[in-house]
Amino acid sequence: MVQISSIAITENKIPETSFTRKLRRADSFTNLAVTVSEHALSDLPAFNNKMQTGIFIGTAYGPLATNFAALDTLLDNGEGQMSPTLFSHSVFNTAAGYISRLFEINGPAYTFTNYSWPFFRALEEGNAAINRNIIGRAIIIGVETYSQVLTDAGHRLIKKNFPVLEPGAVAWILEGEAETADNCICLLNSVEFEEKPARPEDLISPHPLVHALSVSRTARQLKHSGNKTKIWSAEELFGKARVRLQSP
Amino acid sequence: MGCISGAGEDVQTNWANLCNGVVRCRTVPEWLFPSTLPYPVFVAPAVCCHPEQRKYFPHLRERPEEQINRTILLIINAAVQALIQAGLAPDNLKGKRVGMIFGTTVGCNFNDENYYSAWLRGLKPDLEPVKRYLTGNIASALQTFSGNRGPTAVITNACASGTDAIGLARNWLLDNRSDIVIAGGGDELSRIAYNGFSSLQLTSRKPCLPFDRDRDGLNLGEGAGVLILESEHHCHERGCSPLGWLQGYGAAADAYHPTAPHPEGRGLKSALDMALKQTGKKQKISYVNGHGTGTPSNDPAEMNGLKSLFADHKEITIVSTKGITGHTLGAAGAIEAIFTLLSLNKRFTPGTAGCRHPDSRLALKPLPQGESRKLASPLGITASLAFGGSNSALILEGAG
């Protein structure tokens, strides 16, 4: 069974990082993904087999604000004058590229994009990759930065009770049994989720990081709760998800 | 398998144009988006929902076609071709766990400039583009339109997305997460990506010249490629013969540069290593469909990565097919997997369109334009390199 060795949560602001200089061109999406990974990895012993570490990012909107910033340079400056830096950072897997480079990780790196359960898609694939012995350690990341364009559209679509879209990120470090050490927060027994057809207004609320944050807190609490197992579940208009966690 | 690209509206036409070296590179047509830039592109045929597609995706009727983005229409077109060839009628999918996994880059972005421009001016534009964006996740949309159940995923690994989608589909089957997987990739041409690639100085003013000494950049293209994957047991149970087997899949990161590949093809070598270990048949590889974009940096990096594994391998033939499709981004890996399987099944490959003078500085020699070769075995590779340093490779075996 796969163990959760570390969990880091970042809400609202980008935390301190040792990569300040190397992130100077990066946008907030990449900054959040890198810094939350750094914090999740900071309490763990070094993992020397860089091919044996995989990166699995789940996001609903990706670097949406950067996409618009790149578009601004096209609209303002005209054809052929788009900012190459902004354009390259608007590509969804840029954050995965930064993480692999800054942490010298050579294993597989994926970015999954989905409006309903993005973190859980990344979690399932990371869990599966360890169970299939493709890798021994997985960095699972949920990250969102949103955009004012999306916020305004959300308010107009939903009219009332539209949630505040705060940037944030979650990172879990999963490890296989061969790698397990003293760092076990809990064991990841299973990840299940399903999507069902939904209207646009149902997909935009609640915001996609809500469930990633919630399951992260549940996993953290399990260690100290005295319970042997805990099933975290959520049901929304776009489907349902369930994660079974087990005490070490 | 199903395919649509600038080289044609189906697999047969794509293959025929590949064999005949037909290059349909052109200026950007006004109906796609206005442009005065001098970089030609490969444009896929216009797509619309026809009755056959509505049989497989009956809920398409509930959404006006203009509310569906072009990437999804391209994928649906390719998916229906593939399902028909696989002998899977819509009823055959009922009650099955039908996985849907696709790669894309442009297809996941909000690209509606009119909406955005109006919003910038403080207006409240019609929300239709936002609704199209929020219902535009390819895999979720196809699942909604089909009414099938099963896992869905969209991979946004830039230009390796299509290859990764097919590779992860294999894992879904091996892990018994799906009975059948509809896998591939798709991307439409967009003004933003077109301008982005040209601002990065990666696009050529001429039809691209992969592996050629005079290469100076890529041509963007659009299209979709879809494969139907199922376990051998499932395939035999329904009395069908496979077109081939997906024998291995590997993915690895360069950990080197945001947009440029590692010069020695480090990540590609690792991805190939991982995939080849699953087959144990490295010596039997006869064909490589390379990423071969025609950019100054991609081609040597790719050849260096291949050489590190195949330096003494005399029987291997390396080609790029981007000279007839352009670089279709998230679709590229899937379209090239289809070309790979076609070549392996026919035990034949045409040379690389655009490669008239193979670059002698490349670590391995590609098969140039105007030449063709019989393949020594039905085992081959398709490989993709991407922004962000993603690399992935599939090992395919043709059924012959």
Interface residues (C-beta under 8 A of the other chain):
Chain A: K50 M51 I55 G62 L64 N67 F68 A70 L71 L74 L75 E79 G80 Q81 M82 S83 P84 F87 S88 H89 S90 V91 F92 N93 T94 A96 G97 Y98 S100 R101 F103 E104 I105 N106 G107 P108 A109 Y110 T111 F112 T113 N114 Y115 S116 R121 E125 A128 A129 N131 R132 I134 V149 L150 D152 A153 R156 L157 E194 E195 P197 P200 L203 I204
Chain B: S35 T36 L37 H59 T105 C108 N109 F110 E113 Y116 S117 W119 L120 K124 L127 V130 K131 L134 T135 N137 A139 S140 Q143 T144 R149 T152 A153 V154 I155 T156 N157 A158 D164 L168 N171 L174 D175 R177 R191 I192 N195 G196 F197 S198 S199 L200 Q201 G250 A251 A252 A253 D254 A255 Y256 H257 P258 T259 R266 G267 S270 M274 A386 F387 G388 G389 S390 S392
